[in-house]
Every structure is written in structure tokens, then in C-alpha cells.
């Protein structure tokens, strides 16, 4: 809970982006973790159901992110406890790589989505995240290359739009003496 720095910015910006699609919708945030993303979605959605496999994460979410239109449930993403076609929007960020059963996960997502529902899902591109960086995340059990991810999605969701996501940090160096002179002239 309460991740910091780059990871926080990365995840927060995904939820901020997804919130624009949540207006008036029934939303499922699958693998919601500590719950802050579900709370962001709840500020726009009709209802939000946050679920996570971790009971500790769900307990944290219930305690820190309670909203009248937001419910948190402990659940396995491969066997969601919701009826067919229960949601208009399903958000699942950085979940896929933590499971071996990718096709089963997407089939379960398709099942709980309404016929005109939208899935927003993210997963790191293995080429960039692992191969080029040389890092190995011990919690990732099966990463995909972009073309593999697109093929997997196409088997369950024929209409796709693929976005990239990159954090950009900036640094600025400026002359404080010039700024002080400029502000002194405007007073």
C-alpha cells in the first residue's frame, strides 16, 4: 500500500486517464490493490466494484477509500463472483503479467462485461520492461511482447486501441538573479 515516486505517478495517471470513460458507468477495477484507483474511478462512475486477490489489500482499501458508490471484494480474477454482463467498463492495470492463465483471464473479463462494454488493460512490453532494461521482476510470472499481447486481445476483443505510456521527468535550471530583477521591476 501507498506506493511512492515513479510507480505512484505511473499508476495514478492510468486511473486518471480511465476516469474519463467511467462517467455514469458500472465499473470493475480488477486487481485494484490498495484501492486508490477505484476511488478515482468512483468520483466519475455510477458504481465501482474494486476486487483484489489479497485480503490485506481489500481491507486497506475498505478502510482508506470508502465511498457510497464503491465496494471492495476479495476475489480471484480468474473466477470473478459477478454475473455475466455486470459491467460497462472493466479496468485492470498491470495484472496480466502476474498470471500464467492469460486467455482464461480475458475470457473472464469478456464474461462480466456488457456486450458494448470496454476493457482497459495494461501490461508491460517484455522487450522494453525486461529485455532492454535487463531487469527481472520476481512477481511477473509471464510477460508478453507487444505482438503477443495484441494477439491475445484479438482472440477476445476484436476492436482494440493500443496506447503507449511513458513517464517523463523534467529538470529546469534558471537564473534566479534575473528572476529577482524582473520581479523587482514589476513591483
Protein Blocks (a to p, Z undefined) as FASTA:
>chain_A
ZZehjllmmmmmmmmmmmmmmgopacddehklnolmmmmmmmmmmbdcdddfblklmmmm
mmmmgcfkbccddddfklccbdehkbfbdcdehklmmpfklmlmmmmmmmmpcfkbccdd
ddddfklmmmmnopacfkbmbdcdfklmmmmmmmmmmbacddddddddddddddfklmmm
mmmmmZZ
